[in-house]
Amino acid sequence: MAASRQPNIIFILSDDQGYWAAGPYGNQEVRTPSLDRIAAGGMTCDRMFCVSPVCSPARASLLTGTIPSAHGIHDWIRRGNSVLEEDRPRPIEYLAGLKSYTSVLSDAGYRCGLVGKWHLGNAHLPQQGFQYWRVHPHGAGPYYDSRLIDEQGSVQNHEGYLSDVITNEALRFLEARPRGDLQPYYLAVHYTAPHSPWGREHHPSELFDRYYEECPFESTPQIQISDQQISSTPVGFTPEERRSILSGYYAAVEQMDVGIGRILDYIRDRGEEGETLILFSSDNGMSMGHHGLYGKGNASFPANMFETAVRVPFLCSWPGFIRAGERTAQLMSHYDVAPTILALAGLENPQNPAMPGINISSALIEGPASTPGNQRHDDYALNRQYLIVFSEYGPVHMVRGQQYKYVHRYPYGPHELYDLDSDPDETCNLVDLGEYQQVRCELRELLGSWFMRYYRSERDGRSLPVTGRGQTGLVGTDPNSVFCDDWFYVTREPDRHRGFEA
């Protein structure tokens, strides 16, 4: 079904929300009626995967449609976000010279706004086609009394809970648009929730206390902390610590959901549901006790590519175009978001040869896609026998297919191979078993060949010392390493850690 006009687009992105932490994915403990509402009125994608299991590289890939070894952001941006950082460094243009789908939308006449988390370098300057700019100066932080930077570069102090502030600023963007305005808009609502901190003082006490006192938290496993856990945030060593962490995490999800409901109500009350494409996802997944880990891909060393770290929620609604109440188990990647949004907006994909994604709108809308850009750039995964997500986190690469997942760590390993049909929880590594060597070799060859099509040699992550503790500069331009290594293993003995020795 072809739209008579370009849709308005609202893309809501959460932060560190595992697919399992939402009602549409079967979690009956965390309250997400607004996410349930999007799912009921649209499509739930059961197997969407992020590009990298940590925020900044995942977000850069979402925007540009390219892999980390093409755009050069391999870890969370620790320095260069704003002059408000502790050592007040010069803001860094991490995306300089790169084209994003939001730039294409802006060039085509869309009014583009971003509210909330940016975390891709210089937050003092609107970037990538955004005209309305209300962004967090850092990657995360306290939930109360936060600051946002506007398009003039001014820092504004905001009282109240951060998710509510982000919702208010998003509604301000929407309310400024006159009724009957035919100029389409794109609004990115990037919540920092449910990223840490998770302490009671950081979240609405009535929500935290209700979860702490009443929730059994059967939706997350209670197992021994992994010996590979590294962290600078609390982990659930004791039942009380676990309950407190999960209470904060679930409270953050619920209050974010309240804000999403306010946005949905506004669109409904304006009578614009049929004109508005709503998308919801998370930048990356999250383990909250899964595999004995608390965190995402950098919760462990070596970095992990477990399903809980790389699989993310993805919901979409557009009444009259996207089927209501449907689910799809098609393998999808965040690489596909840029070409799909452009296609649904009726715009040509730039056809950048460094963009591996495909237009998946035919899996979402009623009938075959009638929009341009439907051809995949590479022929390895035309029928998605293998999903070339292919999550990349520095020297850790992954290819995930319908049945098997292979994780390769350059240069020496350890490597992993899982049969997801028989072992969906990834507990049995098959990589060294003789009967699986052909599968391993095929996936290893596929992974390497695919990577070589899209990487830039000067930004190749395979040899970079990415440890999960942050990136402080541009890859290939700084004579010193731009990756921090001040991390430690967490042990089960209180106040003791095992440091890393190179």
C-alpha positions in Angstrom: 0.0 0.0 0.0 1.6 3.3 -1.1 1.2 6.4 1.2 -0.3 9.5 -0.4 2.3 11.6 1.5 5.4 11.1 3.4 4.8 9.9 7.0 5.9 11.7 10.1 8.4 9.5 11.9 9.0 9.1 15.6 11.8 6.8 16.6 11.9 6.1 20.3 15.2 4.6 21.4 15.8 3.2 24.9 19.2 2.7 26.5 20.5 -0.8 27.5 17.0 -2.4 27.4 17.1 -6.2 26.7 14.4 -7.6 24.5 13.3 -9.6 27.5 12.6 -6.4 29.5 9.3 -5.5 27.8 5.7 -6.8 27.9 5.5 -7.5 24.2 8.3 -10.1 24.6 6.6 -12.0 27.4 7.8 -10.2 30.5 4.8 -10.0 32.8 6.7 -8.4 35.7 7.8 -5.1 34.2 4.9 -2.8 33.4 5.0 -1.5 29.8 1.4 -0.7 28.8 2.6 1.8 26.2 4.9 -0.6 24.5 2.1 -3.2 24.6 0.0 -0.6 22.9 2.5 -0.1 20.0 2.7 -3.8 19.6 -1.1 -4.3 19.6 -1.4 -1.6 16.9 1.5 -2.7 14.8 4.3 -5.2 14.4 6.5 -6.9 17.0 9.9 -8.1 15.5 11.1 -11.0 17.6 14.6 -11.2 16.2 16.1 -7.8 15.7 19.8 -7.4 16.5 22.0 -4.5 17.3 25.2 -3.8 15.4 27.4 -3.6 18.5 26.6 -4.6 22.1 27.5 -1.2 23.5 26.0 2.2 23.0 28.1 4.6 20.9 29.1 2.2 18.1 25.6 0.8 18.0 24.1 4.3 17.7 26.6 5.4 15.1 25.8 2.4 13.0 22.0 3.0 13.4 22.5 6.5 12.0 25.0 5.9 9.3 24.1 2.3 8.3 27.7 1.4 8.4 29.8 -1.0 10.5 32.1 0.3 13.3 35.1 -0.6 11.2 33.8 1.9 8.7 32.7 4.8 10.9 35.4 4.3 13.5 33.5 4.4 16.7 34.4 1.1 18.4 33.6 1.8 22.1 31.4 4.1 24.2 32.6 7.7 23.8 34.3 8.6 27.0 35.8 11.9 25.9 34.8 14.6 23.4 31.1 14.7 24.1 31.0 18.2 25.8 33.0 20.8 27.7 31.1 19.6 30.8 33.2 16.5 31.1 35.5 16.3 34.0 38.7 17.2 32.2 36.9 19.7 29.9 38.3 18.4 26.7 37.7 19.8 23.2 34.5 18.3 21.8 35.3 15.8 19.1 33.4 15.4 15.8 33.3 11.6 15.7 30.9 11.5 12.7 32.7 14.2 10.6 32.4 13.4 6.9 29.8 10.7 7.4 26.3 10.8 6.0 23.3 9.6 8.1 19.7 8.8 7.1 18.6 11.8 9.2 20.7 14.0 6.9 19.0 12.5 3.9 15.6 13.2 5.5 16.5 16.7 6.3 17.8 17.4 2.8 14.5 16.0 1.5 12.5 18.5 3.5 11.9 16.8 6.8 12.1 18.8 10.0 14.3 16.7 12.2 14.5 16.8 16.0 16.6 14.9 18.6 15.8 14.8 22.3 17.8 12.9 24.9 20.9 10.8 24.5 23.3 11.6 21.6 26.7 10.2 22.9 28.4 10.4 19.5 30.8 13.3 20.2 30.3 17.1 20.2 26.9 17.7 21.8 27.2 21.5 21.5 26.4 21.5 17.8 23.4 20.1 16.0 24.5 17.4 13.7 23.3 15.1 11.0 20.4 17.2 9.8 18.8 17.9 13.2 17.4 21.3 13.6 15.7 20.8 17.0 18.4 19.7 19.5 17.9 18.9 23.2 20.6 16.5 24.0 22.3 15.0 27.1 25.9 16.2 27.5 27.1 12.8 28.4 26.2 9.2 27.8 24.4 8.7 31.0 24.3 10.0 34.6 22.0 10.9 37.4 18.3 10.7 36.6 17.3 13.8 38.6 18.3 17.4 38.0 20.0 16.8 34.7 21.1 19.2 31.9 20.4 19.3 28.2 22.2 21.2 25.5 20.1 23.1 22.9 20.8 24.0 19.3 22.5 27.2 20.3 25.0 25.2 22.4 23.5 26.6 25.6 23.3 24.3 28.6 19.9 24.2 30.3 19.3 22.9 33.8 16.1 20.8 34.2 14.5 19.8 37.5 12.7 16.5 37.8 13.2 13.0 36.5 15.2 12.8 33.3 12.8 10.5 31.4 10.0 13.0 32.1 12.2 15.9 30.9 13.0 14.1 27.7 9.2 13.4 27.2 8.4 17.1 27.8 11.0 18.3 25.3 9.7 15.8 22.7 6.2 17.1 23.2 7.4 20.7 22.9 8.8 19.8 19.4 5.4 18.3 18.5 3.3 21.1 19.9 5.3 23.7 18.0 4.0 22.3 14.7 0.8 24.0 13.5 -2.2 21.9 12.7 -2.4 21.2 9.0 1.3 21.7 8.5 2.3 19.5 5.5 6.0 19.5 6.2 6.9 16.0 7.5 9.0 15.6 10.6 11.4 13.1 12.1 11.6 13.1 15.9 14.2 11.0 17.7 13.3 10.4 21.3 16.4 8.9 22.9 15.7 8.0 26.5 18.7 7.3 28.8 16.5 4.7 30.6 17.0 2.1 31.8 20.8 2.7 31.8 22.5 2.7 35.2 22.4 4.1 37.9 19.8 1.9 39.5 19.8 3.0 43.1 16.6 4.0 44.9 17.6 7.6 45.0 17.7 7.8 41.2 14.1 6.7 40.4 10.6 7.4 41.5 10.4 5.9 45.0 6.9 4.6 44.6 7.9 2.5 41.5 11.2 1.3 43.0 9.6 0.3 46.3 6.7 -1.5 44.6 9.1 -3.6 42.6 11.4 -4.2 45.5 8.6 -5.3 47.8 6.3 -7.1 45.5 8.2 -8.4 42.4 9.7 -11.9 42.5 11.9 -11.1 39.5 11.4 -14.5 37.9 11.9 -12.9 34.5 15.7 -12.9 35.1 17.9 -15.7 36.2 19.4 -15.8 39.7 22.8 -17.6 39.2 26.4 -17.2 40.3 28.2 -14.1 39.1 30.5 -15.0 36.2 34.3 -15.0 36.7 34.4 -12.9 33.5 32.3 -10.1 34.9 34.0 -6.7 34.8 32.1 -3.6 36.1 32.2 -0.2 37.6 28.6 -0.5 38.7 27.0 -2.7 41.3 26.3 -6.3 40.5 23.9 -8.7 42.2 26.2 -10.7 44.6 23.6 -11.0 47.3 19.8 -11.5 46.9 19.3 -8.0 48.4 21.7 -6.4 45.9 20.1 -8.2 43.0 16.6 -7.1 44.1 17.7 -3.5 44.4 19.4 -3.4 41.0 16.5 -5.0 39.3 14.0 -2.7 41.1 15.8 0.3 39.7 16.1 -1.1 36.3 12.4 -2.0 36.1 11.4 1.3 37.6 13.4 3.1 34.9 11.6 1.1 32.2 8.2 1.7 33.6 8.6 5.5 34.0 10.0 5.7 30.4 6.9 3.8 29.3 4.7 6.4 31.0 6.4 9.1 28.8 6.0 7.0 25.7 2.3 6.8 26.5 2.1 10.6 26.7 3.6 10.9 23.2 1.2 8.3 21.8 -1.7 10.1 23.4 -0.7 13.4 21.8 -0.5 11.8 18.3 -3.9 10.1 18.8 -5.6 13.3 20.1 -4.3 15.2 17.1 -5.8 12.6 14.8 -2.5 11.9 13.2 -2.0 8.2 13.9 -2.5 7.3 10.3 0.1 9.9 9.3 2.8 8.8 11.8 5.2 5.9 11.7 6.2 5.0 15.3 9.4 2.9 15.8 10.7 1.7 19.1 14.0 -0.1 19.8 17.0 -0.1 22.2 20.6 0.7 21.2 21.8 -2.6 22.5 20.7 -5.5 24.7 21.4 -6.1 28.4 22.1 -9.0 30.7 20.7 -8.6 34.2 21.9 -11.9 35.7 21.8 -13.7 32.4 25.0 -15.8 32.0 26.0 -14.5 35.4 26.5 -11.1 34.0 25.2 -7.6 34.8 25.7 -5.3 31.8 25.9 -5.5 28.0 28.7 -6.6 25.7 31.3 -4.9 27.9 30.0 -6.6 31.1 32.7 -9.2 30.6 36.2 -9.6 29.4 36.6 -10.8 26.8 33.5 -8.9 25.5 30.4 -11.1 25.0 28.0 -11.6 22.1 25.3 -13.4 24.1 21.7 -13.1 22.8 20.8 -10.9 25.8 23.6 -8.4 24.7 22.8 -8.3 21.0 19.1 -9.0 20.6 16.9 -5.9 21.0 13.2 -5.0 21.0 11.8 -3.6 17.8 8.2 -2.4 17.6 6.6 -0.4 14.8 3.2 1.0 14.2 1.6 2.9 11.2 -2.1 2.3 11.1 -3.3 1.4 7.6 0.2 0.4 6.5 1.8 -1.8 9.1 -0.3 -4.8 10.1 -1.8 -4.6 13.6 -1.1 -7.2 16.2 1.3 -9.1 14.1 4.7 -10.7 14.9 7.6 -11.6 12.7 10.5 -14.0 13.4 12.4 -12.8 10.4 16.1 -12.1 11.2 16.7 -8.4 11.2 19.5 -6.0 12.0 19.8 -2.4 13.0 21.8 -2.1 9.7 18.4 -2.4 8.0 16.8 0.6 9.8 18.4 3.4 7.7 17.4 1.9 4.3 13.9 0.9 5.6 13.1 4.4 7.0 14.2 6.0 3.8 12.1 3.6 1.8 9.0 4.2 3.9 9.6 7.9 3.5 9.7 7.4 -0.3 13.3 8.4 -0.6 16.2 6.8 -2.4 18.8 5.0 -0.4 22.1 6.7 -1.0 23.4 3.3 -2.1 26.6 3.8 -0.2 28.6 0.6 -0.9 29.7 0.6 2.8 26.1 0.2 3.9 25.2 -3.5 4.3 21.6 -3.2 5.3 18.4 -3.9 3.3 15.0 -2.4 3.1 12.8 -4.7 5.3 9.6 -2.7 4.8 8.0 -5.6 2.9 8.1 -7.6 6.1 6.2 -4.8 7.9 3.7 -3.2 5.6 0.6 -4.8 4.0 1.7 -6.3 0.8 5.1 -6.2 -1.0 7.1 -3.1 -0.6 6.5 -0.6 -3.4 9.3 1.7 -2.3 12.7 2.1 -3.8 15.9 0.6 -2.5 14.7 -3.0 -2.0 17.9 -4.7 -3.2 20.5 -5.9 -0.8 24.1 -4.8 -1.5 25.6 -8.2 -0.9 24.3 -11.5 -1.9 25.4 -13.5 1.1 22.1 -13.1 3.0 19.5 -12.3 0.4 17.3 -15.0 1.9 18.6 -14.4 5.4 20.0 -18.0 5.7 22.6 -16.2 7.7 22.0 -12.9 9.5 25.0 -10.7 8.9 24.4 -8.5 11.9 27.3 -9.1 12.3 27.8 -7.6 15.7 31.2 -6.1 16.0 32.9 -4.9 19.2 36.5 -4.2 18.5 38.3 -7.5 17.9 35.1 -9.5 18.7 33.0 -10.4 15.7 29.8 -12.4 15.4 27.7 -14.0 12.7 24.3 -15.3 13.7 22.1 -17.4 11.5 18.8 -19.2 11.8 20.4 -22.1 13.7 24.1 -21.3 14.5 25.9 -18.4 16.0 29.7 -18.1 15.6 31.8 -15.6 17.6 35.4 -15.0 16.5 37.9 -13.1 18.7 40.9 -11.7 16.9 43.7 -12.8 17.0 43.7 -15.8 19.4 40.2 -16.4 20.7 38.5 -17.8 22.6 35.9 -18.5 19.9 32.4 -19.7 20.3 29.8 -21.7 18.3 26.3 -22.4 19.5 23.4 -24.4 18.1 20.5 -22.1 18.9 17.9 -24.6 18.0 19.0 -27.1 20.7 20.8 -24.6 23.0 18.9 -21.2 22.9 20.5 -20.2 26.2 24.0 -20.6 24.8 25.4 -22.8 27.5 27.3 -25.4 25.4 30.2 -24.1 23.2 30.6 -26.4 20.3 33.6 -24.7 18.7 36.1 -27.4 19.4 33.9 -30.4 18.7 35.0 -32.3 15.6 31.5 -32.9 14.2 31.0 -29.1 14.0 34.2 -28.1 12.3 32.6 -27.8 8.9 30.0 -25.4 10.3 32.7 -23.5 12.1 34.8 -23.1 9.0 31.8 -22.0 6.8 30.8 -19.4 9.3 34.3 -18.2 9.8 34.8 -17.8 6.1 31.4 -16.1 5.7 32.2 -13.7 8.5 35.6 -12.7 7.2 34.4 -12.3 3.6 31.5 -10.2 4.6 33.6 -8.0 6.9 36.1 -7.3 4.1 33.4 -5.8 1.9 32.5 -3.1 4.3 35.5 -2.1 6.5 38.0 0.7 6.1 41.5 -0.4 6.7 42.4 2.6 8.8 39.4 1.9 11.1 39.7 -1.8 11.3 38.6 -3.0 14.7 40.3 -6.4 14.6 43.6 -5.1 15.9 42.3 -2.4 18.3 42.7 -2.7 22.1 39.0 -2.3 22.8 38.4 -3.4 26.4 35.0 -1.8 27.1 36.2 1.1 29.1 35.7 3.8 26.5 37.1 5.6 23.5 38.8 9.0 23.8 39.6 10.1 20.3 39.4 9.4 16.6 40.8 6.1 15.4 43.7 6.5 13.0 44.5 10.1 13.9 45.9 9.9 17.4 49.4 8.5 17.7 48.5 7.1 21.1 45.8 4.5 21.9 42.4 6.1 22.1 41.0 3.2 24.1 41.0 3.1 27.9 42.0 0.0 29.9 41.3 1.0 33.5 39.0 -2.0 34.0 38.9 -4.8 36.5 37.4 -8.2 37.0 34.8 -8.3 39.8 35.3 -11.1 42.3 32.9 -12.6 44.8 35.0 -11.4 47.7 33.8 -8.0 48.9 36.1 -5.0 48.0 38.5 -7.2 46.0 39.1 -7.0 42.3 41.4 -8.7 39.9 43.1 -6.1 37.7 44.0 -6.6 34.1 47.7 -7.1 33.3 48.6 -6.7 29.6 
